[in-house]
Amino acid sequence: MLGAYTHLESIPDDPRAWSAKVRGSDALAASLREHREDALLFRRLATLRTDVPLPESLDDLRWRGAPAPDALEGLTAAIVDQSLRDRAASLAARRKTPAHAARSGWME
């Protein structure tokens, strides 16, 4: 339906008014009527906003890869989560080579 109408708001509630013929159109129309507000909310939540002032710079927010396990010690101890420490150690053990790590960007 989005292929035919582009936007959720453009899809008529009545399937008889649809320009695209869809199998099960009555059930689809009923579901869309029932969940349209949810769909619009999820679209809003998934939309990247560019008009919000942030105290961080884009460079501050840039992904630099997973931190070394010892960098997580204080955080995991504060939230008392041994499983997070174990997972970080497991990921660290799977590192291939320093060259691979440098290419992936996590050692920056």
Secondary structure, 3 states (H helix, E strand, C coil): CHHHHCCHHHCCCCHHHCCCCCCCHHHHHHHHHHHHHHHHHHHHHHCCCCCCCCCCCHHHHCCCCCCCHHHHHHHHHHCCCHHHHHHHHHHHHCCCCHHHHHHHCCCC
